[in-house]
């Protein structure tokens, strides 16, 4: 029996919860207004909020626009605060203000405060859904508060102990420590002092890396005076790291990241994302032709040198791309920073010498199979060794230098290194040929 595509029929309510994000978005966005209104009425605000949380914020915002302000406000109130901020952030300012006006004043104020932070900062990623305790609260009282919090209890990774009047962060208390402690013990005696924390204006990737490196379930966010403003949870940090990884992959290929899924991105939008760097690299690669023109007499004197140009520049470009990709990843994980440049160069020098020796042998064998003579074989073999070492060193320094200059190494490193090594590799090749073959 022929399979029916997911968008060829309307899934029932139970099936909606099992759909992947993209299929869920397609199912909801493709419904006519009457069908959508009927579905929303059947689900209710709480279940609808759960569905909206599964969607990409831009898709959720598109659906929010189909609701009345009152219903949109109720759904946003049911969502976790950080998810609601992402959705409201996709709306036009006038639309957002209309919905915020219809919300409960306390919830609306929290949303406005979170929206005031840059979306790529720790403040833009945090949620205000956490439990703060005074140091004098007893362990038994804290457990009672936890039970009374109902559904929210499932999402509480830690308790945060703060100074009552100014909310200065004094420490963090795990649920396990709280449960195992005598009921009459003040929580101020149980907390971990000087916990790992992040400033509200720090980059969200820095916050996500902190949380991941220390294997935490949540990370407190504080201001200049060390007052607790919110927390960043592990699931939100994982989303950030995944998004950053996807962006780095796209940028390493010389393209700007997409804001929407590929199949829903227009052809013109894809064109605009790719053409700027394509033109920049086109201009950069023009000097490769200039190098060939400069050495045209050398090529005319020893035509066999032409056979190995693609092989040598390809080897150099591949070596540079390998090194750059490894370094960009290491920098994104916080394993390497610009201050490590000498250590990185020393390591890549060792690796590239071994790689170059292997490529030297492989290139000599290839030259021998083409029957070009021992002189040409020596030239291409030595060139392969030199090009591999040169490409690795360029790729070791450039990403770190770009990070030092506060430029994104993922955007420039891969394609630019390949382009740079192509031209310089040819200069190395022809000069070695001049020296070993005694060409004019």
C-alpha positions in Angstrom: 0.0 0.0 0.0 1.3 3.4 -0.9 2.5 5.6 2.0 0.6 8.8 2.6 2.9 11.8 3.1 2.6 13.5 6.5 1.3 16.8 4.9 -1.3 15.0 2.8 -3.7 14.4 5.7 -4.4 16.0 9.1 -3.0 14.1 12.0 -5.2 13.6 15.0 -4.5 15.3 18.4 -2.7 12.2 19.9 -0.5 11.9 16.8 0.6 15.5 17.0 2.5 14.9 20.2 4.6 12.2 18.5 5.6 14.2 15.4 9.1 15.5 15.0 9.5 19.3 15.1 9.5 19.9 11.4 6.5 17.6 10.7 4.6 19.2 13.6 5.2 22.7 12.2 4.1 21.6 8.8 1.0 20.0 10.1 0.0 23.1 12.1 1.0 25.8 9.6 -0.8 24.0 6.7 -4.2 23.9 8.5 -6.9 26.3 7.4 -8.1 28.9 10.0 -11.2 27.0 10.9 -9.4 23.7 11.5 -6.7 25.5 13.5 -9.2 27.2 15.7 -11.0 23.9 16.3 -7.8 22.2 17.3 -6.8 25.0 19.7 -10.2 24.8 21.3 -9.9 21.0 21.8 -6.4 21.2 23.2 -6.7 23.9 25.8 -4.1 26.4 26.8 -1.8 24.1 28.7 -1.6 21.4 26.1 -1.3 24.0 23.3 1.6 25.6 25.2 3.4 22.2 25.3 3.0 21.9 21.5 4.3 25.4 21.0 7.3 24.6 23.1 8.2 21.8 20.6 8.2 24.2 17.7 10.9 26.5 16.4 10.2 30.0 17.9 9.5 31.5 14.5 6.9 28.9 13.7 5.3 29.3 17.2 5.2 33.1 16.6 3.4 32.5 13.3 0.8 30.5 15.0 0.5 32.9 17.9 -0.6 35.6 15.4 -3.6 33.4 14.5 -4.9 33.6 18.1 -6.8 36.3 19.9 -4.6 38.5 22.3 -6.3 36.9 25.3 -5.6 33.3 24.2 -2.1 34.2 23.1 -1.4 35.7 26.5 -2.8 32.6 28.3 -0.6 30.3 26.2 2.6 32.3 26.9 1.8 32.3 30.6 1.6 28.5 30.5 5.0 28.2 28.7 8.3 28.2 30.5 9.6 31.8 30.7 12.7 31.2 28.5 10.6 29.6 25.8 8.0 32.4 25.9 10.7 35.0 25.5 12.0 33.2 22.4 8.5 33.3 20.8 7.7 36.9 21.8 11.1 37.9 20.4 10.0 36.8 17.0 6.9 39.1 17.0 6.8 42.6 15.8 7.0 45.1 18.6 3.4 46.3 18.3 2.2 42.6 18.3 4.3 41.8 21.3 3.1 44.8 23.3 -0.5 44.0 22.6 -0.1 40.4 23.9 2.0 41.6 26.9 -0.8 44.0 27.9 -3.3 41.1 28.0 -1.0 39.0 30.2 -1.0 38.9 34.0 1.1 41.9 35.1 3.7 39.8 37.0 4.3 37.5 34.1 4.4 40.4 31.6 6.9 42.2 33.7 9.2 39.1 33.8 8.9 38.8 30.1 9.8 42.5 29.5 12.8 42.2 31.7 14.1 39.1 29.9 13.4 40.8 26.5 15.6 43.7 27.5 18.7 41.5 27.3 20.4 40.8 24.0 19.1 37.5 22.6 22.7 36.0 22.4 23.6 36.9 26.0 23.2 34.8 29.2 20.4 37.1 30.1 18.6 36.4 26.9 18.9 32.6 27.5 18.0 32.5 31.2 14.7 31.8 32.8 13.2 33.3 36.0 11.6 30.0 37.0 13.7 29.0 40.0 13.3 28.6 43.8 15.2 31.1 46.0 15.4 30.5 49.7 16.5 32.6 52.7 19.5 31.2 54.6 17.2 30.9 57.7 14.7 28.6 56.1 14.9 25.1 57.5 15.4 22.0 55.4 12.0 20.6 56.3 10.3 23.8 55.4 12.1 23.8 52.0 10.8 20.3 51.2 7.3 21.4 52.1 7.7 24.3 49.6 8.9 21.9 47.0 5.9 19.6 47.4 3.5 22.6 47.2 5.1 23.8 44.0 3.4 20.9 42.2 4.3 20.6 38.5 7.2 23.0 38.8 9.0 20.6 41.2 10.0 18.4 38.2 12.0 21.3 36.7 13.8 22.4 39.9 17.5 21.3 39.6 18.8 23.3 42.5 17.7 25.6 45.3 19.4 29.0 45.4 20.1 30.6 48.8 20.0 34.4 48.6 20.2 37.3 51.0 16.6 38.2 51.6 16.6 42.0 51.0 19.0 42.4 48.1 18.9 38.8 46.7 22.7 38.5 46.7 23.6 34.9 45.7 25.1 33.2 48.8 25.2 29.6 47.5 23.5 26.6 45.8 21.8 23.6 47.4 21.0 20.4 45.5 17.8 18.5 46.1 19.7 15.4 47.2 21.6 17.3 49.9 18.3 18.9 51.1 16.5 15.5 51.3 19.3 13.9 53.2 19.7 16.7 55.8 18.0 16.9 59.2 14.7 18.8 58.9 15.7 21.4 61.5 19.0 22.4 59.7 19.0 25.9 58.2 19.6 25.8 54.5 22.3 28.4 54.9 24.5 25.7 56.6 24.0 23.3 53.7 24.8 25.4 50.7 27.8 25.2 48.4 29.5 28.6 48.8 31.0 30.6 45.8 29.1 28.5 43.2 29.9 28.5 39.4 27.9 31.4 38.0 27.8 33.6 34.9 27.3 37.4 34.4 24.0 38.4 32.8 25.8 40.1 29.9 28.2 37.2 29.1 27.8 35.5 25.7 25.3 32.6 25.8 27.9 30.3 24.3 30.3 31.0 27.2 27.4 30.2 29.6 26.6 27.0 27.8 30.2 25.9 27.9 30.5 26.6 31.6 27.5 24.5 32.3 28.7 21.7 30.1 32.3 21.7 31.4 31.2 21.5 35.0 28.4 19.0 34.3 25.8 21.1 35.9 22.0 20.9 35.5 21.6 24.7 35.9 23.8 27.8 36.1 22.9 30.9 38.1 23.0 34.2 36.3 24.0 37.3 38.3 24.5 41.1 37.8 27.4 43.3 38.6 26.5 43.2 42.3 26.2 39.4 42.4 22.4 39.5 42.7 20.6 36.4 41.4 18.6 37.3 38.2 17.8 33.9 36.8 19.2 30.5 35.8 20.2 28.8 32.6 19.1 25.1 32.4 21.0 22.2 30.8 18.5 21.7 28.0 18.8 25.3 26.9 22.6 25.1 27.1 22.5 22.0 24.9 20.4 23.8 22.3 22.9 26.7 22.2 25.9 24.4 21.7 24.0 22.5 19.0 23.1 25.7 17.2 26.6 27.0 17.5 27.9 23.7 16.0 25.5 24.0 13.1 26.5 27.6 12.5 30.2 26.7 12.5 29.7 23.9 10.0 27.9 26.3 7.6 30.5 29.1 8.1 33.4 26.7 7.5 32.0 26.2 4.1 31.9 30.0 3.4 28.1 30.5 3.9 26.2 32.4 6.5 23.9 30.3 8.8 20.2 29.9 7.9 17.6 31.2 10.4 15.0 28.8 9.1 15.0 25.1 8.1 16.6 24.5 4.6 13.5 23.3 2.9 11.5 26.3 4.0 14.2 28.8 3.1 13.6 30.6 -0.2 16.0 30.3 -3.2 16.7 34.1 -3.0 17.5 33.9 0.7 20.0 31.1 0.1 21.5 33.1 -2.7 21.9 36.1 -0.4 23.6 34.0 2.3 26.2 32.5 -0.1 27.0 35.2 -2.6 29.0 37.7 -0.4 31.7 35.2 0.6 31.7 33.6 -2.9 32.6 37.0 -4.4 35.2 37.7 -1.7 36.9 34.3 -2.3 36.7 34.9 -6.1 38.7 38.1 -5.7 41.1 36.3 -3.4 41.6 33.4 -5.8 42.4 35.8 -8.6 46.0 36.0 -7.4 46.4 32.2 -8.2 46.1 33.1 -11.9 48.6 35.9 -11.4 51.1 33.4 -10.0 50.6 31.0 -12.9 51.2 33.9 -15.3 54.3 35.0 -13.5 55.8 31.5 -13.9 54.5 30.8 -17.4 58.1 30.6 -18.7 58.9 27.9 -16.2 55.9 25.9 -17.2 56.8 26.3 -20.9 60.3 25.0 -20.2 59.1 22.0 -18.2 55.5 21.2 -19.2 55.3 18.1 -16.9 55.1 20.5 -13.9 51.5 21.3 -15.0 50.4 17.7 -14.3 50.9 18.1 -10.6 49.4 21.5 -9.9 45.9 20.2 -9.0 47.4 17.5 -6.8 49.6 19.9 -4.8 47.2 22.7 -4.3 44.5 20.2 -3.4 46.8 18.6 -0.8 47.6 22.0 0.7 44.0 23.0 0.8 42.9 19.8 2.4 45.6 20.0 5.1 44.7 23.5 5.9 41.0 22.7 6.1 41.6 19.7 8.5 43.7 21.9 10.8 41.3 24.8 10.8 38.3 22.6 11.4 40.0 21.0 14.4 41.0 24.4 15.9 37.7 26.1 15.4 36.0 23.2 17.2 38.5 23.3 20.0 38.1 27.1 20.4 34.3 26.7 20.4 34.6 24.2 23.3 37.0 26.5 25.2 39.9 24.1 24.9 42.2 26.6 23.0 42.5 30.3 23.1 44.8 32.9 21.3 47.4 32.6 24.1 48.1 29.0 23.1 49.4 30.0 19.6 53.0 28.8 20.2 51.8 25.4 21.6 49.4 25.0 18.8 52.1 25.8 16.2 54.6 23.3 17.8 52.0 20.6 17.8 50.9 21.2 14.2 54.6 21.3 13.1 55.1 17.8 14.4 51.9 16.5 12.9 52.5 18.2 9.5 56.0 16.8 9.2 54.7 13.3 9.6 51.8 14.0 7.2 54.2 15.7 4.8 56.6 12.8 4.8 53.8 10.4 3.8 52.4 12.7 1.1 56.0 13.2 -0.2 56.3 9.5 -0.7 52.9 9.2 -2.2 53.5 12.0 -4.6 56.9 10.6 -5.7 55.2 7.2 -6.5 52.5 9.0 -8.5 55.2 10.9 -10.4 57.0 7.7 -11.1 53.8 6.0 -12.5 53.4 9.0 -14.9 57.0 8.5 -16.1 58.0 12.1 -15.8 61.6 11.5 -14.7 63.4 11.5 -11.4 64.0 15.3 -11.4 60.3 16.1 -11.6 59.5 13.4 -9.0 61.9 15.0 -6.5 60.4 18.4 -7.1 56.8 17.4 -6.5 57.7 15.2 -3.6 59.6 17.9 -1.7 56.9 20.4 -2.7 54.3 18.2 -1.2 56.2 18.1 2.1 56.7 21.8 2.2 53.1 22.6 1.2 51.6 20.4 3.9 53.8 22.0 6.6 53.1 25.5 5.3 49.3 24.9 5.1 49.2 23.4 8.7 51.1 26.4 10.1 48.9 28.9 8.3 45.8 27.1 9.5 47.2 26.9 13.1 47.8 30.7 13.3 44.9 32.2 11.3 41.9 31.1 13.4 43.7 32.1 16.6 44.6 35.5 15.2 41.0 36.1 14.0 39.7 35.2 17.5 42.2 37.7 18.9 40.8 40.4 16.6 37.3 39.5 17.7 36.4 38.1 14.3 34.6 34.8 13.9 37.2 32.2 12.8 34.6 29.8 11.5 33.4 32.3 8.9 36.8 33.0 7.4 39.2 30.1 8.2 38.3 27.2 5.9 37.7 28.9 2.5 40.3 31.6 3.1 43.0 29.2 4.1 42.3 27.1 1.1 42.6 30.1 -1.2 45.7 31.4 0.5 47.5 28.1 0.4 46.7 27.6 -3.3 48.6 30.6 -4.4 51.5 30.4 -1.9 51.8 26.7 -2.6 52.3 27.4 -6.3 55.1 29.9 -5.5 56.8 27.2 -3.3 56.4 24.7 -6.1 57.9 26.8 -8.9 60.8 28.0 -6.7 61.7 24.4 -5.8 61.5 23.5 -9.5 63.8 26.5 -10.4 66.4 25.4 -7.8 66.4 21.6 -8.4 66.0 21.6 -12.2 68.2 24.6 -12.8 65.5 26.3 -14.9 65.8 29.7 -16.4 
